[in-house]
Amino acid sequence: MSKKATKTVAAKPPTRSAETKKAIAVTSVKPAKKAVAKKIAGKQPAMKTARRSTADVAKLRKLVISGSKAKKPAEVIAKELGISKTYVYALKRKA
């Protein structure tokens, strides 16, 4: 059994041949392109990856631990330090 197409595509109107004056049916029509950068609700753009020295990581780890002791959520700590929320959890785990 073949599946029915779920997407409807606006077909181009048939054109006429200049020589024969017959209508030419357009068989293959590509769907109209929508915005390339389609934003998903709630998704943030990817942060730039940075290489950090061990001293920088140690400072970040201390700040993350002090923030978690102050009962701050991981999202708030991540925004303050400019790192991702998953990296906050990774730094907590290594401490």
C-alpha positions as CSV (number, residue, x, y, z in Angstrom):
1,M,0.0,0.0,0.0
2,S,1.3,3.4,-0.8
3,K,1.1,6.3,1.6
4,K,-0.8,9.4,0.7
5,A,1.1,12.7,0.6
6,T,0.4,14.7,3.7
7,K,1.9,18.0,2.4
8,T,0.1,19.9,-0.2
9,V,2.2,21.9,-2.5
10,A,1.0,24.9,-4.5
11,A,1.5,23.9,-8.1
12,K,2.7,26.2,-10.8
13,P,0.0,27.1,-13.3
14,P,0.5,25.2,-16.6
15,T,2.4,27.0,-19.3
16,R,1.7,27.0,-23.0
17,S,4.1,25.9,-25.6
18,A,4.9,28.6,-28.1
19,E,5.1,26.1,-31.0
20,T,2.1,23.9,-30.4
21,K,-0.2,26.1,-28.3
22,K,-0.9,23.2,-26.1
23,A,-0.9,23.3,-22.3
24,I,2.1,21.8,-20.7
25,A,1.5,20.3,-17.2
26,V,4.2,20.9,-14.7
27,T,4.8,17.5,-13.0
28,S,7.5,18.1,-10.4
29,V,7.1,21.1,-8.1
30,K,9.4,21.9,-5.2
31,P,7.8,23.2,-2.1
32,A,8.4,26.9,-1.4
33,K,11.3,27.5,1.0
34,K,10.5,28.9,4.4
35,A,12.8,30.9,6.6
36,V,16.2,29.1,6.8
37,A,16.9,29.9,10.4
38,K,13.8,28.4,11.9
39,K,13.7,29.1,15.7
40,I,12.5,26.5,18.0
41,A,10.6,27.8,21.0
42,G,12.8,27.9,24.1
43,K,16.0,26.9,22.3
44,Q,19.0,29.2,22.8
45,P,21.7,29.7,20.3
46,A,24.8,27.5,20.8
47,M,27.5,29.1,22.9
48,K,31.0,29.4,21.5
49,T,33.4,26.7,22.8
50,A,36.4,28.0,24.7
51,R,39.6,26.3,25.8
52,R,40.3,27.1,29.4
53,S,43.4,26.6,31.4
54,T,43.4,24.6,34.6
55,A,43.6,27.8,36.7
56,D,40.5,29.2,34.9
57,V,38.6,25.9,35.5
58,A,39.6,26.0,39.2
59,K,38.2,29.5,39.5
60,L,35.0,28.6,37.7
61,R,34.6,25.5,39.9
62,K,35.0,27.6,43.1
63,L,32.4,30.1,41.8
64,V,30.0,27.3,40.9
65,I,30.3,25.7,44.3
66,S,29.8,29.0,46.1
67,G,26.8,29.7,43.9
68,S,25.3,26.3,44.7
69,K,25.9,26.7,48.4
70,A,24.0,30.1,48.1
71,K,21.0,28.0,46.8
72,K,21.2,29.5,43.3
73,P,19.7,27.5,40.4
74,A,22.1,26.2,37.8
75,E,20.6,28.4,35.1
76,V,21.3,31.6,37.1
77,I,24.9,30.4,37.8
78,A,25.4,29.7,34.1
79,K,24.2,33.1,33.0
80,E,26.3,34.9,35.6
81,L,29.5,33.0,34.5
82,G,28.7,32.9,30.8
83,I,28.9,29.1,30.6
84,S,26.3,26.4,29.8
85,K,24.1,24.8,32.3
86,T,25.5,21.4,31.6
87,Y,29.0,22.7,32.2
88,V,27.8,23.9,35.6
89,Y,26.7,20.4,36.5
90,A,30.0,19.0,35.2
91,L,32.0,21.3,37.4
92,K,29.8,20.4,40.4
93,R,30.4,16.7,39.8
94,K,34.2,17.1,39.6
95,A,34.4,19.1,42.8
